[in-house]
Amino acid sequence: MYTPGTLLRLAREERRLTVSDMKYFIRIRESAIIAMENDRFESFPAEYMRVFLPAYTDFLGVSHYKLAE
């Protein structure tokens, strides 16, 4: 079973996108992308996660429900 961050990283890598690519496409700092991919969600305010996590998952085509499992 993969962690939510691992699922995000795998989805990004499957699409052959770098962290820099994601920064460009969805306008999120690289450090934030790396933190999400390393399951450090607690380091963000809830408001940040409500906006940027869905933007990241939607862009990658990852279901929010899959991350919640």
Stockholm file with secondary structure:
# STOCKHOLM 1.0

chainA/1-69         MYTPGTLLRLAREERRLTVSDMKYFIRIRESAIIAMENDRFESFPAEYMRVFLPAYTDFLGVSHYKLAE
#=GR chainA/1-69 SS CCCHHHHHHHHHHHTTCCHHHHHHHHCCCHHHHHHHHTTCGGGSCHHHHHHHHHHHHHHHTCCHHHHHC
#=GC SS_cons        CCCHHHHHHHHHHHTTCCHHHHHHHHCCCHHHHHHHHTTCGGGSCHHHHHHHHHHHHHHHTCCHHHHHC
//
